[in-house]
Amino acid sequence: MSFRLWKLSVRDNFNLYVFIGVLFIVGGVFGALLVRALTFEQQQDLAQTLGVYLKSVGDPAHLKAAATFWDGFLFYSKWVLLIWLLGLSVIGLPFVLVLVFLKGVLIGFAVGLLVHELAWKGLLFFLATVAPQNALAVPALMIASVSAARFAYFVVRERLFRRKGRLLPPFLAHTAVAVLMLVMVGMASLYEAYVSPLLLERVTPHVMPPKLSTAAPQL
């Protein structure tokens, strides 16, 4: 297998992308339903935390773009690098699938919480301020996961069973994919740091209900 044959297109890996996509969607549904399973006290605590966040959005003192970028980039990078490492270990491939499911749970929970507290405005808030960066981050994690699955499959098929095949080319290809995905999550972090706050300032006054406003303490 050569570096140029490391194809990760949907056409060449359709079943794998469908499987990972379904796993992510199931995680999202589970995360959304998880909001309903919280106790009333837990929902109140989350509502208060959400209120604090929404109230802080319009405060220029909280708009530290550089810090936000690095926080977001380090957060996403840990996911990509962990998926890369688990793919190299081969036996860690099931944990890659767990990470995909967990990412779906986190996003589903965020959507569920926003809709629960803000009704349809919560969905609008998510689409305007959270979804765009995840439109880059989530595909990056999925592509990295497909690459990890392909590398693990190559090792099992070529090295363990057939006892042939060079390991260096697929290793370099898998690593190159991880680097490219880091670039993608870097772009997502840039959007989250420099564009998303501007949208938050415009959208938040229109979606923040009185109950969150009164529940959130003054900062």
C-alpha angles and dihedrals in degrees: 000000000000130000093253092055093060093109118180099171120133090243093057095042103028098139092047093050091048091051094048091043092052090047090053093048092048088052090051092051091047091050092050091050090047090070090063090052093060120104120250091254092052091049090050091051091050091047090053092048090049090050091053090051094048092048092051094052095081094047109101090207089069096050100093101155098184093051091045091051095051093044091052095042093050091047094052093039092058089057094049094045092046091052089048092051094045089051090054092052091054092202088065092066094100088057089055088060089048090054091051090051091046092051088053090049092052094050093042091050091050091051092045093050094048093048091045093052102031103025113210090349088064091059090048090050091052094048093049101043112016107028098063096063091042088053084070101031098049096051088046091055092045093050090047088051092051090050090050091050092049092049092049090048091050093051093048095045102037104028105031102034107023096030092217141089130081116270098200099071095053090042091054091045093050090048092048090053090052090051091050090049089052087057090052094050088046088059089048090052091050090054091046092051103041109020106029095059090056090053091045091056091053099040102039098070089055097049104036109103124209093251092061092043093055094041094055117082121229114267 
